[in-house]
């Protein structure tokens, strides 16, 4: 649907409010709101309060509040990170849309890897650099700026109901997510859920995410000896834990680097699925060194979106500086397995555990702890809200959106669909291939931010005219 003359005030309000939106993004980036265990709670509280104030300032909401949910742990209960909720009631007969983003961020990691200070918003060309500048404080700003513009332009004619849920612990595993939804169900209930926490094809082509892989992460402890011993005395006859771990890990992939675990399934891409990136694009986006070849088989979409993957993300072993001539008795390995759409995370973990136990060399002992599971997800693109979102993206960006899968996981998506089974879920975002979310030198392209706000403001305006 082309932008109608009646929608021009919405576009004007987005344009007028954009410099302020960029300023708000900078202010939020300055708050190091990391929800990982061991990080202070205070920045999360000030970040939540700042987001609540922004929503209050829109003047559009009947209620804005910062809330925490109690959730069950192994030893009892704990309190989740502060989340922001808000609600504007729908006019009779109009739908309600729930806008989701998260205000917590990944830790900055090693500061020397950053070109600019991680919590100091810094404009470099068209990109605002800083931890959380994109993931997902730009998602928060998109919702705030879109509501602001739509309400300024339409006033009481903004008839769509709007619920807001800005989570405070997405990067830390959304521990209290389900408890929070249960405790705030009626406040957050909606016909459509817009999740602003995903990627775009490029800075000029928007995407609607149509599939997400699930994940299984675990820590493996591989042990062969009761204690360390001299490698000269026993090496060659007594198996050390590093040898056993290397052999065990090697069994997880075949010669092409494709996953070789029986029982981990691959999905058949649904009809009309996106083609995915080319090999050249993968090489560029993932920054493969000269001469390094991609792993796996099939199209890049088959490998990234519809197939499983296994990655070793950490190993606890003696470091080189402290290496002495000993046989190491045990090694700890953290592995991260991405699960193809169509397979439950629990079933995938069972297949992985079976494989590991069957391939343990030399009778080594294996302990598996810290298991974390998230289910994959295929988004239904056939509903009215998906059509409305595609049209709004096309008009907001001036380019037709592409359906894309993402290789990453957003485990809370399946929780959302369980709690709100009738709602249509739309996964949008403000990232692009240069965003470097979770990595040093994360940044947000401001052109993308502006287009994302425009598209969402148009969607809110159009839903205000739609029968719910
Ligand atoms: Zn995120």
Boltz pocket constraint, residues with backbone or C-beta under 6 A from the ligand:
constraints:
  - pocket:
      binder: B
      contacts: [[A, 102], [A, 135], [A, 136], [A, 170], [A, 197]]
      max_distance: 6.0
